[in-house]
Amino acid sequence: MISASSRAKNISYAIREVVVYAKQLEKKGINVIKLNIGDPIAYDFDTP
């Protein structure tokens, strides 16, 4: 089995924090448009 290095153990995945907050807003009935995945052109945004 491959184990993570000590440096890799401190890596965080920030999108998880945003998703938790978005789910809280959705529970309150607030519409959340998720732009972290998918096609930005569908929302009339230019790609970076």
C-alpha positions in Angstrom: 0.0 0.0 0.0 1.2 3.5 -0.8 1.2 5.9 2.1 1.1 9.7 1.9 4.2 11.7 2.7 4.2 13.9 5.8 4.0 17.0 3.6 0.9 15.6 1.8 -1.0 15.1 5.0 -1.4 18.8 5.5 -2.9 19.4 2.0 -6.5 20.7 2.2 -9.2 20.7 -0.4 -10.8 24.1 0.0 -13.9 23.3 -2.2 -15.2 21.1 0.6 -15.6 24.1 2.9 -17.5 26.0 0.2 -19.8 23.0 -0.4 -20.8 22.8 3.2 -21.7 26.5 3.3 -23.6 26.1 0.0 -25.6 23.2 1.4 -26.5 25.3 4.5 -27.8 28.1 2.2 -29.8 25.6 0.2 -31.5 24.3 3.3 -32.6 27.9 4.0 -34.2 27.9 0.6 -31.6 30.0 -1.1 -30.8 29.1 -4.7 -27.1 28.3 -5.2 -25.6 28.1 -8.7 -22.6 25.7 -8.5 -19.8 27.0 -10.8 -17.1 24.8 -9.4 -17.8 22.1 -12.0 -19.3 22.1 -15.5 -19.3 24.5 -18.3 -18.8 28.2 -17.4 -19.9 29.2 -20.9 -23.4 27.9 -20.0 -23.5 30.7 -17.4 -22.1 33.3 -19.9 -18.7 33.4 -18.2 -15.4 33.5 -20.1 -13.0 30.7 -19.3 -9.9 31.7 -17.4 
